[in-house]
Amino acid sequence: LFSAVEMAPRDPILGLNEAFNADTRPNKVNLGVGVYYNEEGRIPLLRAVVEAEHARIAAHAPRGYLPIEGIAAYDAAVQKLLFGNDSPLIAEGRVVTTQALGGTGALKVGADFLKRLLPDAVVAISNPSWENHRALFESAGFPVQSYSYYDASNHGIDRAGLLQDLKNLPPRSIVVLHACCHNPTGVDLNLDDWKQILDVLRAQDHVPFIDIAYQGFGDSIEEDAAAVRLFAESGMTFFVSSSFSKSFSLYGERVGALSMVTQSREESARVLSQVKRVIRTNYSNPPTHGATIVSAVLNSPELRPMWEAELGEMRSRIRELRLSMVEQLAAKGAKTDFSFVAAQRGMFSYSGLTAEQVERLRVEFGVYAISTGRICAAALNRNNIGHVTDAIVQVL
Ligand code: LMR
């Protein structure tokens, strides 16, 4: 049975963790995977999460099956976070939300559902995009194309190319968009860009699929949801995948959600019934712990502000790390001007380093980054940033 099974390539992101873990050098640094590490180089357990976990453990809560769509209070809290507390869409019953296994799980459930609705559609992702977007939509059976996004010449957006490519897609294509903190570039669209994109998508009858995995890491929880809110006002039907892996530092708990905006409460009921079938035939129903904690925090008047403050601390610290990196690289005489890194948003920076330079960083210095040159600025700290900037200067 397995004799002809070929060796698959290592995952471009998670595969790097395996190599990193096997590396015995004491000064190794993992700038590969998108994970926030604190000043001690550890993944933090947020204070709000600890409090909610204490309460949950003390309650000796039974662990029965959840409803297929997850915890109702969690789904409702997700909707408010994405669409705003006073969203008319929520009031009108036009948002369907199901708990999902992280942002990736939300994308996959959405992709599987879309395959039933639009079996012949093309999926378009940004060039570049998160490594798993293409693989995930291809595994759901869609052909995947890229639309222009990043302009390496000025570390910005190729605006004309982006709009033209969206216009050139076959009508009723599925367009995957990063709401904020673009992965992998860290270069975001502004509100005017979003308005222009919205106009094209509407004119072409495309289906937007907004991926928001870093809400709160850009400017603020509210500002980072600006694209979702704009689409919500447009009257369009669209999908949103969201995640608390980063914003709650709950990576391994797989806490995410899939939300769909429909045209009516009655349509929502039909959509939910079908999405539940997709979930039931994949993993039956979601796990309890992570979503219980997130829901408890989001719905608690005491824990909610604590979490927002902690998220704000992570956001500010990443900004400081970006600035330090730019300063150190300049002070060490780097041949390239890295000031663009300070303007990027979220965890990632498209550093402009080539695959060969990234390889040298790993082999010679134990500094791990994605071969595309993506580095995770959220993994820097006062102890490792000197080694990292030394190494970058060396490989340039
Ligand atoms: C990343 O891009 O590094 C994260 O989203 C983690 C992942 O699942 O790839």
Residues whose N, C-alpha, C, O or C-beta is under 5 A from the ligand:
A	BS01	LMR	I13 G32 V33 G34
